[in-house]
């Protein structure tokens, strides 16, 4: 699933090429993804200038002044810029034309979403409940401590909870906890402030490194130009069960937490 780094890489790739350009046409090839596609999207967008592309968690918000197009990439979606006239492939479900180029949504599993938001996007039910942005200056150890206070859930699923922190998916939670030296099974509400002061910078460092590497391409993810992410070659623990830890040489272990695979070093993470 595309997580915060992959979504941010998409935003960074699209914004310089699309912001300031106007929509010339819209073509939908199916009626719905996870939700029905907006029936009047062409009427909302045709002739409108794209003012900005923002990210909230794993959602992209395309600001057209009169409203926003909200896009979620689901399990296997991607947004690509293609030349006008390039034939649509199977699972290419939506095109938004910008003159000579087309923004094309590809989503084999159809778990993604495209919605039209005429009002304040932050008030929409999909966004209103979201927690802290991990790359924001306001995401601090004190803020995280307050969010985790009294919680008995393990720290790894706690930091994957979008109501607490947005966009820290399974890969990046395992990587951040290893970098911070915290056992993923530790009770979230009992992680000391000293450890949270390591964890918050570790989350920021991990996410920024993934963005610089173009994200992680494990299955379907590609950038807006069709390229693959490279962060999977830098994983400290994720997907490396049985291999030696880069820090201490002990074998990386894998366990299940909430039906998700967790990778950790039993020596470095205590």
Residue pairs with C-beta under 8 A, 6 or more apart in sequence:
1 73
1 74
1 75
1 76
1 169
2 10
2 58
2 73
2 77
2 78
2 215
2 221
3 58
3 167
3 168
3 169
3 171
3 172
3 215
3 216
4 55
4 57
4 58
4 134
4 135
4 166
4 167
4 168
4 169
4 172
4 207
5 167
5 172
5 207
5 210
5 211
5 215
5 216
5 229
5 231
6 73
6 215
6 216
6 221
6 229
7 55
7 58
7 59
7 60
7 73
7 167
8 55
8 211
9 211
9 214
9 215
9 223
9 229
10 60
10 73
10 78
10 79
10 223
10 224
11 53
11 54
11 55
11 60
12 211
13 81
13 223
13 224
13 225
14 53
14 79
14 81
14 103
14 224
15 52
15 53
17 81
17 101
18 50
18 53
18 81
18 98
18 101
18 103
19 50
19 51
19 52
19 53
20 49
20 50
21 49
21 50
21 98
21 99
22 47
22 48
22 49
22 50
22 98
22 99
23 45
23 46
23 47
23 48
23 50
23 64
23 96
23 97
23 98
24 46
24 97
24 98
24 99
25 42
25 46
25 95
25 96
25 97
26 41
26 42
26 45
26 46
26 94
26 95
26 96
26 97
27 94
27 95
27 97
28 37
28 41
28 93
28 94
28 95
29 88
29 92
29 93
29 94
30 37
30 93
30 110
31 37
32 110
33 74
33 93
33 107
33 110
33 111
33 112
33 113
33 114
34 72
34 74
34 110
34 111
34 112
34 113
35 113
35 115
37 94
37 114
38 44
38 114
38 115
38 116
40 116
41 69
41 114
41 116
44 64
44 66
44 67
44 116
45 64
45 69
45 96
48 64
48 65
48 66
49 64
49 65
50 62
50 63
50 64
50 98
51 63
51 64
51 65
52 63
53 60
53 61
53 62
53 63
54 60
54 61
54 63
55 61
56 121
56 122
56 127
56 130
56 133
56 166
57 127
57 130
57 133
57 162
57 166
57 167
58 72
58 73
58 166
58 167
59 70
59 71
59 72
59 126
59 127
60 70
60 71
60 72
60 79
61 68
61 69
61 70
61 71
61 117
61 121
62 68
62 69
62 70
62 71
66 118
67 116
67 117
67 118
67 119
68 116
68 117
68 121
69 96
69 114
69 115
69 116
69 117
70 113
70 114
70 115
70 116
70 117
70 121
70 124
70 126
70 127
71 79
71 105
71 112
71 113
71 114
72 112
72 113
72 126
73 79
73 107
73 112
74 107
74 109
74 110
74 111
74 112
74 113
75 109
75 111
75 112
75 220
76 107
76 108
76 109
76 111
76 219
76 220
76 221
77 105
77 106
77 107
77 109
77 111
77 112
77 220
78 105
78 106
78 107
78 220
78 221
78 222
78 223
78 224
79 103
79 104
79 105
79 106
79 224
80 103
80 104
80 106
80 222
80 224
80 225
80 226
81 101
81 102
81 103
81 104
81 224
81 225
82 101
82 102
82 104
83 100
83 101
83 102
84 97
84 99
84 100
84 101
84 102
86 102
88 95
88 104
89 106
91 106
91 107
91 108
92 104
92 105
92 106
93 105
93 106
93 107
93 110
94 104
94 105
94 114
95 102
95 103
95 104
95 105
96 102
96 103
97 103
105 112
105 114
108 220
113 126
115 124
115 126
117 124
121 127
122 128
129 162
129 163
130 162
130 163
130 166
131 147
131 161
131 162
131 163
131 164
131 165
131 166
132 138
132 139
132 143
132 144
132 147
132 164
132 165
132 166
133 139
133 166
133 167
134 165
134 166
134 167
134 168
134 203
134 204
134 207
135 204
135 207
135 208
139 165
139 200
139 203
139 204
140 200
141 193
141 196
141 197
141 199
141 200
144 164
144 165
144 196
144 199
144 200
145 193
145 196
147 164
147 165
148 155
148 158
148 164
148 188
148 189
148 191
148 196
149 189
150 189
151 158
151 187
151 188
151 189
152 187
152 188
152 189
153 161
153 187
153 188
154 184
154 185
154 186
154 187
154 188
154 257
155 177
155 182
155 183
155 184
155 185
155 186
155 187
155 188
155 191
155 199
156 173
156 174
156 177
156 184
156 185
156 257
156 262
157 257
157 258
157 260
158 164
158 188
159 165
159 168
159 173
159 176
159 177
159 188
159 199
159 203
160 168
160 169
160 170
160 173
160 260
165 203
167 207
168 176
168 203
168 207
170 238
170 260
170 261
170 262
171 216
171 218
171 231
171 235
171 238
172 203
172 206
172 207
172 210
173 184
174 184
174 237
174 238
174 262
174 263
174 264
175 206
175 235
175 236
175 237
175 238
176 199
176 202
176 203
176 205
176 206
177 183
177 184
177 199
177 202
177 264
177 269
178 236
178 237
178 263
178 264
178 265
178 268
178 269
179 202
179 205
179 206
179 236
180 195
180 198
180 199
180 202
181 195
181 198
181 268
181 269
181 270
182 191
182 195
182 198
182 199
182 269
183 264
183 269
183 270
184 255
184 257
184 262
184 264
184 269
185 255
185 257
191 199
209 231
209 234
210 216
210 229
210 231
213 229
213 230
213 231
213 233
213 234
214 223
214 227
214 228
214 229
214 230
214 231
215 221
215 223
215 229
215 231
216 229
216 231
216 232
216 235
217 228
217 229
217 230
217 232
218 232
218 239
221 228
221 229
222 228
223 229
232 238
232 239
236 245
236 246
236 247
237 245
237 252
237 263
237 264
237 265
238 263
239 263
240 252
240 263
241 252
241 253
241 254
241 263
242 251
242 252
243 251
243 252
244 250
244 251
244 252
245 251
245 252
245 265
245 267
245 268
247 265
247 268
248 265
248 267
248 268
250 265
250 266
250 267
250 268
252 263
252 264
252 265
253 263
253 264
253 265
253 266
254 261
254 262
254 263
255 261
255 262
255 264
256 262
